[in-house]
Amino acid sequence: MTLIKSISGIRGTIGGNVGDNLTPIDAVKFAAAYGVWLKEQRDKDTYKVVVGRDARISGAMIQNLVMNTLVGLGIDVVDLGLSTTPTVEMAVPMEHADGGIILTASHNPKQWNALKLLNAKGEFLDDVEGAKILEIAESDTMHFADVDSLGKITKNKAYIDLHIIEVLDLPLVTVPAIEEARFKVVVDGVNSTGGIAIPLLLERLGVEVVKLYCEPNGQFPHNPEPLKEHLTDLSEAVRKHHADFGIVVDPDVDRLAFMDENGEMFGEEYTLVACADYVLSKTPGNTVSNMSSTRALRDVTEKHGGTYEASAVGEVNVVKLMKKNKVVIGGEGNGGIIYPESHYGRDALVGIALFLSLLAEKGISVSKLRNSYPNYFMSKKKIELTPGLDVDGILKTMENRYQNEQLTTIDGVKIDFPESWVHLRKSNTEPIIRIYTEAKSQQEADTLADKFIEEIGAIAKLK
């Protein structure tokens, strides 16, 4: 079953059976449920929703279904067309809209798509709001508009440019210093909308851009999750063009990873560490990331006199804790930068601008910058779920087995050892169990992950 309803939206594979996959009927049903929910929030004469999509092949089909469903509810739609997740998030308040929908399955392969739902602030819905929409979707109470009250669709292609202007206007983005540094950068846009937005941003900053897979045709040239094993072409291009570094984003441009001048990964986890180091050096304060993120953020935060705290996985959980702790920067270790000075959403454009400002200030290579941070190594592995597998029971068994260690159970089971940790959890976005580990060497991290995969396999056979 590949239709996943979670805190991260309604996500599934295209085609197949209604209710099991993301079929046209499912797209219409959940778009309608969102529209009904939105109208319940405030009683007013007109409603407006911003809709944008990444470049995946099914995007135009799903977007047309979603937009016309909203029109059928009497809701006006602002159609951004090809866009990015953070661009849609910023467009919602700029349009004074009631909400937004982004059609993207983020890092999932091309057969996937999803409806990611936003509130009037341009932020993701929480689990209570999401549950209400699922409840509406399964009811027969949806009421549509009469023929004289249908909504209308207005196209607006300006928002990527407006997003870039907002980023360049951030006080900590040092445009003159970046221009003076004359950086040369290779950009892997994974043939999605990052191929539009990232080169435009870099060119505005005076950066020489080498484009790799920047044609937004949805034909992903490699697995779109920005991990080392998927980025051999970027590594070769960085070395071939003698670039200062490489940039890769996921299809909807909310995750960001860098590659150093030698074609080696800077480390997806260290995107947030570097950006936080820069922001905290100018505006001291606290930070937040999720439980699956590196300890290096804690170390850098404490170096600057701040306090670090971890949230459950999921952007909405990170944002909630960020607001509570009044943090100056936060995000997720998967390369998601959330900078409240801009907006409460993961934003690769903001991350790139902050990273370039840091590099321009320090005047050192990307490899030297990476070596200046505490050295931790992560292993990110997964177990495919099979029908009937009792995931909750397995996690409970692991919790009992390691009850004498430092445990956190707000999201799966995280076990903190003195020199390492392991986090076991059911994914919000794929039918898998994620096994993340961190240790002082890559071998230790991989060995720890393999040990827990074996343990889980043994427990599963007993159940």
Order of alpha helices (4+ residues) and beta strands (2+ residues): beta-beta-alpha-beta-alpha-beta-alpha-beta-beta-alpha-beta-alpha-alpha-beta-alpha-beta-alpha-beta-beta-alpha-beta-alpha-beta-alpha-beta-beta-alpha-alpha-beta-alpha-beta-beta-beta-beta-alpha
